[in-house]
Amino acid sequence: MNVLGILGAFYWDANEIEKWVHDAGASLFLNGNHICSISEERLSKVKYDGNYPAKAISYCLDTGNILPKDIDLVCVASISIDDFYQQLNSKIIHKKLQDTFINARIEIVGHHKSHAASAVFSSPFKQGTFLTMDGAGSGYLNYDEKWASTETSSLGYFDKSKNIFRSFPNFDCGQWQTVTNHYWNAAHKTYNLKTNQNINIFDPKHREAFCGKIMGLSAYGSWEGYDWKRYKVLNHDTLPTLLFDNSYDYIEWDVSPDDMAAITQKNTEEGVLELVTELRREYLDEYTCFAGGLFLNILVNTRIKNSGLFKDIYIPPFPSDCGLHFGAACYGLFKHNESITLPANVALLGKEYLEEEILEEIKDLKYKKYDDFIQLCKDTSQLLYENKIIGWFQGRSEHGPRALGSRSILMNSSKKEHKDIINERIKHREYWRPFAGIILDEHLKEYFEDNIDNPYMIYSQTVRPEKKSKLAAIIHEDNTCRIQTVNSEMNDKVTCLLNEYHSLSGTPVLLNTSFNDNGQPIVETPKDAVQTFINLDIDYLVIGNYLVEK
């Protein structure tokens, strides 16, 4: 069975606030084998693009070398937009897809069911439970076609050996269900105060970005010394007056933006941990998967991971809506009793480009070809040791919001000033936002206290005091780092580079940030990489077996 999973807007502009859809994309499986997954933004170059994923669909079909008529099943992840359900009820969505995929069955997969499936079927667990949380998932209309409710959470259990996957949407968790909306609203308000910008806090296009920014800013402030429960995002007893009131008309923001970020982050962590603790007593198994936009918050994830509540947890590299089309396709395969086969590294789901495609883009530039990749890594390590900035383009592209060693910008991590250099020359971001790192996994315990295997950069870890000088560019204000762990099985090319850099410098760590300018999607194609290399102040580009100079 050939299965295509998709997410996106149908016949409306996804950028309109009231009709907003984000992270559109497509995933393709041929006879149960994963072929590729891609976000529309990587091809359209529109950040968080939520429109109908025409480019992503073409990308998948081309990669699989098939035609639309060869698709047997199209699985559409649902979204909480009026237009979606109106067009669904009037069969407009089915007709559009049926006209293109003439031999396919069209099935709608619930938003949170898609989230859960993205985690469950990419996890190593054979059985367990799952919890999903986000701002809004599937919507439910009453007979007047008015909103009756919106799914914001679900839990369930699975047993892959018995072909069991059962989901219970909108379980009774009361005000917990609105955690992400109020975190987003507080993040918007805090950002406006911090930057003195008048950005509409209700404009959903800013939500994803602001949450990450406020998570970073929280390390510069403090919740200590405040009656922080006064500002509580989540509360069993009463709806608090600060963050639950969307108008903000009578709210006194009597703390600094830095402290407000810390208070908001603190409440979110404590609230989620309290909820998870309660659910663990009654519903959640010792092996639990988590998905939904909330779990892009790595500080929340780390609190859960270190809580001792579970033997192990799993969060996919695409927990937000960018994973929905992947999850919808997985659920479609499960529902029809088809097997699911994924690559060893489920973050690397894009396609790999041919050498001739790379050569076509660099032919007019100064470059050197290497027949020995290890020698290329040796020479690149020397450049990094000399504090050069390297654009790194290798293998299959990452699926998800983070660069994980395939589409990265790399730099020596040992000099504190390198953070400012990367910011000024390349990323042009707010000063308080940290840069991530990448480390050989066998050295993780030597450099970090938490020692959490972290191939998808899902968790934050505390730097050992004696290693601060080696990681000065990637240590955040709270002495943590979003460190990614790599090995030759998960990502052989960047592991080769780190091995050579370690041999040269004595440090198995590099600064790793995404290969893009601020506000732009991560590069996907060789053409994207070359154009970004030329436009940004990057010193060298390593693409395939080629070292390219300015």
C-alpha positions in Angstrom: 0.0 0.0 0.0 1.3 3.4 -1.0 0.3 6.0 1.6 0.6 9.8 1.5 0.1 11.9 4.6 -0.6 15.6 4.3 -1.3 18.7 6.3 -2.3 22.1 5.0 -5.0 24.6 4.1 -7.5 23.9 1.3 -8.8 26.8 -0.8 -8.0 29.5 1.8 -5.0 31.6 2.7 -3.3 29.9 5.7 -1.7 33.2 6.7 -5.0 34.9 7.6 -5.2 35.0 11.4 -8.7 33.5 11.6 -7.8 30.8 9.1 -4.2 30.2 10.2 -2.6 26.9 9.5 1.1 26.3 10.0 3.8 23.7 9.2 2.1 22.2 6.2 3.8 19.3 4.6 3.7 15.7 3.2 5.1 12.2 4.0 5.2 9.2 1.7 5.4 5.5 2.5 5.7 2.9 -0.2 4.6 -0.6 0.9 5.2 0.4 4.5 8.7 1.8 3.9 9.2 5.4 4.7 10.4 7.3 1.6 10.5 11.0 2.8 8.9 13.7 4.8 9.2 17.4 4.1 7.7 20.7 5.3 6.2 23.0 2.7 8.3 25.9 4.1 11.6 24.2 3.1 10.4 24.4 -0.6 8.3 27.5 -0.6 10.7 29.5 1.6 7.8 30.9 3.6 8.5 30.3 7.3 5.8 28.1 8.9 4.0 27.9 5.5 0.6 26.3 6.1 -0.9 26.4 2.7 -1.8 23.4 0.6 1.5 21.4 0.4 1.7 21.2 -3.4 5.5 21.5 -3.4 5.9 19.0 -0.6 3.6 16.5 -2.4 5.6 16.8 -5.6 8.8 16.4 -3.7 7.6 13.1 -2.1 6.2 11.7 -5.4 9.4 12.6 -7.2 11.5 11.0 -4.5 9.5 7.9 -4.6 9.5 7.9 -8.4 5.7 7.4 -8.5 2.7 9.3 -10.0 -0.4 10.5 -8.2 -2.3 7.6 -9.6 0.0 5.2 -7.7 -1.2 6.4 -4.3 -3.6 4.1 -2.6 -4.4 6.1 0.5 -4.2 9.8 1.4 -4.4 10.6 5.1 -5.2 14.2 6.0 -4.4 15.5 9.5 -7.3 17.6 10.8 -7.0 21.1 12.0 -9.3 23.4 14.2 -10.3 25.8 11.4 -13.9 26.5 10.5 -13.2 26.4 6.8 -11.7 22.9 7.2 -14.8 21.4 8.7 -17.2 23.3 6.4 -15.3 22.0 3.3 -15.0 18.6 4.9 -18.7 18.4 5.4 -19.4 19.7 1.9 -17.0 17.1 0.4 -14.8 19.8 -1.1 -11.6 18.4 0.4 -12.4 14.9 -0.7 -13.1 16.1 -4.3 -9.9 18.1 -4.5 -7.8 15.1 -3.4 -9.8 12.6 -5.4 -9.3 14.6 -8.6 -5.6 14.3 -8.1 -5.2 10.9 -6.5 -7.7 9.1 -8.7 -7.1 5.6 -7.2 -6.8 6.6 -3.6 -9.0 6.3 -0.6 -9.2 9.6 1.3 -9.2 9.4 5.1 -9.2 12.2 7.8 -7.0 11.5 10.8 -7.7 13.5 14.0 -5.2 16.2 14.9 -4.1 14.6 18.2 -4.3 11.1 16.9 -1.8 12.2 14.3 0.4 13.8 17.0 0.3 10.6 19.1 1.0 8.4 16.1 4.0 10.5 15.1 5.5 9.7 18.5 4.3 6.1 19.0 5.4 4.7 15.7 8.7 6.5 15.6 9.5 5.4 19.2 11.6 2.3 20.1 8.9 1.3 22.6 6.9 -1.9 21.8 4.1 -0.9 24.2 3.2 1.9 26.5 1.1 5.0 26.8 1.1 8.5 25.2 0.1 12.1 26.1 -0.4 14.9 23.7 -0.9 18.6 24.5 -1.1 21.7 22.4 -3.1 24.9 21.8 -5.8 23.5 19.5 -6.2 20.3 17.6 -9.3 18.9 16.1 -12.5 21.0 16.3 -16.0 19.7 16.9 -19.0 21.5 15.5 -22.6 21.3 16.7 -25.6 21.2 14.5 -25.5 25.0 14.0 -21.9 24.6 12.7 -20.6 26.5 15.7 -17.7 25.4 17.8 -18.8 23.0 20.4 -15.3 22.2 21.6 -11.7 22.0 20.6 -9.4 19.1 21.3 -6.3 20.3 23.2 -5.1 17.1 24.7 -5.3 13.3 24.5 -3.9 10.3 26.1 -4.0 6.6 25.2 -2.1 3.4 25.1 -0.6 1.1 22.5 0.8 -2.3 22.0 2.5 -2.7 18.6 2.8 -6.5 18.9 -1.0 -6.7 19.4 -1.8 -4.0 16.9 -3.4 -1.8 19.6 -3.5 2.0 19.4 -6.3 3.6 21.4 -6.7 7.3 22.0 -9.0 9.2 24.4 -9.3 12.9 23.3 -9.9 15.8 25.6 -9.6 13.7 28.8 -10.9 15.5 31.9 -8.0 17.7 32.9 -9.9 20.9 33.3 -7.9 24.1 32.9 -4.8 22.0 32.1 -6.0 21.8 28.6 -5.3 25.5 28.0 -1.7 25.5 29.1 -0.1 26.2 25.7 -2.5 29.0 24.8 -1.8 30.9 27.9 1.9 30.2 27.7 1.8 31.7 24.2 -0.2 34.7 25.3 2.2 35.4 28.1 5.2 34.9 25.8 3.8 37.5 23.3 3.2 40.1 26.0 6.6 39.5 27.5 8.3 39.8 24.1 6.5 43.1 23.4 7.6 44.6 26.6 11.2 43.3 26.2 11.7 44.6 22.7 9.3 47.6 22.8 7.5 46.4 19.8 3.8 46.5 19.3 3.2 43.1 17.8 -0.4 41.7 18.1 -0.2 39.1 20.8 -3.2 37.3 19.4 -1.6 36.9 15.9 -0.9 33.2 15.8 1.8 33.5 13.2 4.2 34.6 16.0 3.3 31.9 18.5 5.9 29.2 17.6 8.8 31.7 17.5 7.8 33.7 20.6 7.6 30.6 22.8 11.2 29.6 22.0 12.3 33.2 22.5 10.7 33.4 25.9 12.1 30.0 26.9 15.5 31.4 26.2 14.9 34.7 27.9 13.7 33.0 31.1 17.3 32.2 32.0 18.0 35.9 32.3 15.3 36.5 34.8 14.2 35.0 38.1 11.0 33.8 39.6 12.5 33.7 43.1 11.4 36.5 45.4 8.0 36.7 43.7 4.7 35.2 44.8 4.9 33.4 41.5 1.7 31.4 42.1 -0.1 34.7 41.7 1.0 34.5 38.1 0.1 30.9 37.8 -0.6 29.6 34.3 -2.1 26.4 35.7 -4.1 26.1 38.9 -6.4 23.4 40.3 -8.6 25.7 42.3 -9.3 28.9 40.5 -8.6 30.6 37.2 -5.9 33.1 38.0 -6.4 36.7 36.8 -3.0 37.3 35.2 -2.5 34.9 32.4 -6.0 33.5 31.8 -7.5 36.8 30.9 -6.9 37.3 27.2 -7.7 41.0 27.2 -4.9 42.0 29.5 -6.9 45.3 30.1 -6.5 45.3 33.9 -3.3 43.3 34.3 -0.4 45.0 36.1 2.8 43.7 34.7 4.8 44.8 37.8 7.9 42.8 37.0 10.6 43.1 34.4 10.2 41.2 31.1 13.2 39.0 32.1 11.5 38.0 35.4 8.1 37.6 33.7 9.7 35.2 31.2 11.2 33.2 34.2 7.8 33.2 36.0 5.9 32.1 32.9 8.4 29.3 32.2 8.5 28.2 35.9 4.7 28.0 36.0 4.6 26.0 32.7 7.1 23.5 34.0 5.5 23.1 37.4 2.0 22.9 35.9 2.9 20.2 33.3 4.9 18.2 35.8 2.0 18.3 38.3 -0.3 17.1 35.6 2.0 14.3 34.4 2.5 13.2 38.0 -1.2 12.8 38.5 -1.7 11.0 35.2 1.2 8.7 35.9 -0.6 7.5 39.0 -3.7 6.5 37.1 -3.1 6.2 33.4 0.5 6.6 32.1 2.8 3.7 31.8 6.5 3.5 32.7 7.2 3.9 29.0 5.3 7.0 27.7 5.5 9.0 24.4 4.8 12.7 24.3 3.8 14.9 21.4 2.2 18.2 20.5 3.5 21.8 20.3 4.0 22.0 24.1 6.9 19.5 23.9 9.0 21.8 21.8 9.8 23.3 25.2 13.0 21.6 26.1 13.0 22.8 29.7 9.6 21.1 30.3 10.9 18.0 28.6 14.0 17.9 30.8 11.9 18.3 33.9 9.8 15.3 32.9 12.9 13.3 31.9 14.6 13.9 35.2 11.5 13.5 37.3 12.0 9.8 37.9 8.3 9.1 37.1 9.1 6.9 34.1 11.6 4.3 33.1 11.9 6.1 29.8 10.1 8.7 27.7 10.2 9.4 24.0 9.5 12.7 22.2 10.0 12.7 18.4 12.2 15.3 16.7 9.0 16.8 15.2 6.5 17.0 18.2 4.7 20.1 16.8 2.4 20.3 13.8 5.2 19.7 11.4 5.0 16.0 12.5 1.2 15.7 11.8 1.4 14.5 8.2 4.0 11.9 9.2 1.8 10.8 12.1 -1.4 10.7 9.9 0.4 8.5 7.4 1.6 6.2 10.2 -1.9 5.9 11.6 -3.2 5.1 8.1 -0.8 2.2 7.8 -1.6 1.0 11.3 -5.4 1.2 10.6 -5.0 -0.9 7.5 -2.7 -3.5 9.2 0.3 -2.5 7.2 3.9 -2.6 8.5 5.9 0.6 9.2 9.6 0.7 8.4 11.6 3.8 9.3 15.3 4.8 9.0 17.5 4.4 12.1 17.6 8.2 12.5 14.0 9.3 12.4 15.1 13.0 12.3 16.6 12.5 8.8 13.6 12.0 6.7 14.3 14.3 3.7 15.9 13.1 0.5 19.6 12.9 -0.3 20.8 15.0 -3.3 23.0 13.6 -6.1 26.5 14.7 -6.8 25.5 16.2 -10.2 22.9 18.3 -8.5 25.6 19.7 -6.1 28.1 20.3 -9.0 25.5 22.2 -10.9 25.2 24.7 -8.1 28.9 25.1 -7.3 30.3 25.0 -10.8 31.0 28.8 -10.9 32.5 28.9 -7.4 36.0 28.1 -6.1 35.9 24.6 -4.7 38.0 21.5 -4.0 36.8 18.0 -4.5 37.8 15.2 -2.0 37.8 11.5 -2.9 38.5 10.8 0.8 35.8 12.1 3.1 38.0 11.7 6.1 40.5 14.0 4.6 37.7 16.5 3.9 36.8 16.3 7.6 40.5 16.8 8.6 40.7 20.0 6.5 37.4 21.2 7.8 38.4 20.6 11.4 41.5 22.7 10.8 39.3 25.6 9.6 37.1 25.2 12.6 40.1 25.2 14.9 41.1 28.5 13.2 37.7 29.9 14.2 36.2 29.8 10.7 32.4 29.6 10.2 31.4 26.5 8.2 28.1 25.8 6.4 27.6 22.1 6.5 25.3 20.3 4.0 25.3 16.5 4.1 23.0 13.6 3.4 19.3 13.5 4.0 17.7 16.7 5.4 16.2 16.9 8.9 12.5 16.8 9.4 11.5 19.0 12.3 12.4 22.5 13.5 16.1 21.8 14.5 19.3 21.3 12.6 20.8 18.0 13.6 24.0 17.7 11.7 22.8 17.6 8.1 21.9 21.3 7.4 24.0 23.1 10.0 26.3 26.1 10.6 29.2 25.0 12.7 31.9 26.9 14.7 34.4 26.4 17.4 32.5 26.2 20.7 35.3 27.2 23.1 35.3 31.0 22.7 32.6 33.0 24.3 32.8 35.7 21.7 31.8 33.2 19.0 28.2 33.5 20.1 28.2 37.2 19.3 30.1 36.6 16.1 27.6 34.1 14.8 24.8 36.4 15.8 26.2 39.5 14.2 27.5 37.9 11.0 24.9 35.2 10.4 21.8 34.8 12.5 20.8 38.3 13.5 18.8 37.1 16.6 17.9 38.6 20.0 21.0 38.6 22.2 19.4 36.3 24.8 18.7 33.4 22.6 21.3 30.6 23.1 23.1 28.5 20.4 23.1 24.8 20.6 26.0 22.3 20.5 26.8 18.9 19.1 28.9 16.3 20.8 30.2 12.8 20.3 27.9 10.7 22.5 30.7 8.8 24.1 31.9 12.0 25.7 28.6 13.3 26.9 29.0 12.2 30.6 32.5 13.9 30.6 31.0 17.3 29.7 27.4 17.2 31.1 26.0 16.3 34.4 22.6 15.0 33.2 24.1 12.4 30.8 20.9 12.2 28.7 21.2 10.7 25.3 19.9 13.5 23.1 20.1 12.7 19.3 17.1 15.0 18.5 18.0 18.0 20.8 14.9 17.5 22.8 16.4 18.1 26.2 18.6 20.7 27.9 21.6 19.6 30.0 23.9 21.1 32.6 27.5 21.8 31.8 30.1 20.4 34.2 32.0 23.3 35.9 35.4 22.1 34.7 34.2 22.1 31.1 32.9 25.6 30.8 35.9 26.9 29.0 35.5 24.3 26.3 31.9 25.3 25.7 31.9 29.0 26.3 30.0 29.8 23.1 27.1 27.5 23.8 26.5 27.8 27.5 23.3 29.6 28.4 22.8 32.0 31.3 21.5 29.1 33.5 24.7 27.0 32.8 22.8 24.6 30.4 23.1 23.8 26.8 20.8 22.3 24.1 23.4 19.7 23.3 22.8 17.1 20.5 24.5 13.7 20.8 25.7 11.9 17.6 27.4 8.7 16.6 28.3 7.0 13.4 25.1 5.0 13.3 22.8 8.0 13.6 24.7 10.5 11.5 28.0 9.2 10.1 29.2 12.4 8.3 29.0 14.9 11.1 30.4 12.2 13.5 33.4 11.8 11.2 33.9 15.6 11.4 33.7 15.6 15.2 36.1 12.7 15.5 38.7 14.6 13.5 38.0 17.9 15.3 38.4 16.1 18.6 41.7 14.6 17.5 43.0 18.1 16.5 41.6 20.2 19.4 41.0 17.8 22.2 37.3 18.9 22.3 34.5 16.6 20.9 32.0 19.5 20.7 31.1 22.2 18.2 28.6 25.0 18.1 25.7 23.9 15.9 23.0 26.2 14.6 20.6 25.8 11.7 21.7 26.6 8.2 19.5 29.7 7.5 19.2 33.4 8.2 16.9 34.6 10.9 13.3 34.3 9.8 14.1 31.9 7.0 13.4 28.2 6.8 16.4 25.8 7.0 18.0 25.2 3.6 16.8 22.1 1.8 18.5 21.9 -1.6 22.0 22.4 -2.9 20.8 25.6 -4.5 19.4 26.8 -1.2 22.8 26.0 0.5 24.9 27.9 -2.1 22.6 30.9 -2.2 22.6 31.2 1.6 26.4 30.6 1.7 26.8 33.5 -0.7 24.3 35.8 1.0 25.5 35.3 4.6 29.0 35.9 6.0 29.9 32.3 6.2 33.6 31.5 5.5 33.4 28.0 3.9 30.7 25.6 2.6 31.2 21.8 3.0 28.6 20.2 0.7 28.9 16.6 -0.2 32.5 15.8 -1.0 33.3 19.5 -1.8 34.9 22.3 0.1 33.7 25.6 -1.3 35.3 29.0 -0.7 34.0 32.6 -1.0 
